Amino acid sequence: MNSEGGEEIMQFTPKELRARTGESQRDVAKILGISYQTYCSWENNLAKVPIGKVAMLCEHFDIKLSEIKYD
C-alpha cells in the first residue's frame, strides 16, 4: 500500500477491479482494445501492463493511478 499525506491507499490488481464490476476478461479486453489473451496474461502475471493501458484501466474502473497494482 502507498500512503499520501499519511493516508493509506488501497491498491487493487486488474483482476480484483474486474471482479468488483462483474465484467469478464473478454469484456475488459474489448474495452481496452487488446486481445483476450493479452489481458489474461496481465491477470496471471505473465506480462506487465503497459503504462498507457494502466491509465485506460484507471479510467475504465474510475480509480486513481495510485490505487492500481500493475507490476
C-alpha positions in Angstrom: 0.0 0.0 0.0 1.1 3.5 -0.7 0.5 6.5 1.5 -0.2 10.0 0.5 -0.2 12.6 3.3 -0.3 9.9 5.9 -3.4 8.3 4.4 -3.2 4.6 3.3 -4.4 3.9 -0.1 -5.9 0.6 -1.1 -4.4 -0.9 -4.2 -6.1 -3.4 -6.5 -4.9 -5.7 -9.2 -6.7 -5.6 -12.6 -8.3 -9.0 -11.6 -9.6 -7.6 -8.4 -11.0 -4.5 -10.1 -12.7 -6.6 -12.8 -14.2 -8.9 -10.1 -15.7 -5.9 -8.4 -17.6 -4.9 -11.5 -18.6 -8.5 -12.6 -17.1 -8.0 -16.0 -15.5 -10.8 -17.9 -11.9 -10.8 -19.1 -13.2 -10.6 -22.7 -15.3 -7.5 -21.8 -12.4 -5.6 -20.3 -10.0 -6.7 -23.2 -12.5 -5.4 -25.7 -12.9 -2.1 -23.9 -9.1 -1.7 -23.8 -8.7 -2.7 -27.5 -6.5 -5.6 -26.7 -6.8 -9.4 -27.2 -8.3 -11.6 -24.5 -5.0 -13.5 -24.3 -3.1 -10.3 -23.6 -5.5 -9.3 -20.8 -5.3 -12.9 -19.3 -1.5 -12.6 -19.3 -1.7 -9.5 -17.2 -4.1 -11.0 -14.7 -1.8 -14.1 -14.4 1.3 -12.0 -14.0 2.8 -13.4 -17.3 3.2 -9.9 -18.7 3.4 -6.4 -17.4 0.6 -3.9 -18.2 2.0 -1.1 -20.4 1.6 2.3 -18.6 -0.8 3.6 -21.3 -3.1 0.7 -20.7 -2.8 1.2 -16.9 -4.2 4.7 -17.5 -7.0 3.2 -19.5 -7.7 0.7 -16.7 -7.9 3.5 -14.2 -10.3 5.4 -16.4 -12.5 2.4 -17.0 -12.7 1.4 -13.3 -12.8 5.1 -12.2 -9.8 4.9 -9.9 -6.6 6.9 -9.4 -3.3 5.6 -10.7 -2.2 5.2 -7.1 -5.0 2.7 -6.5 -3.9 0.1 -9.1 -1.2 -2.6 -8.8 0.2 -3.1 -12.2 3.7 -4.6 -11.9 
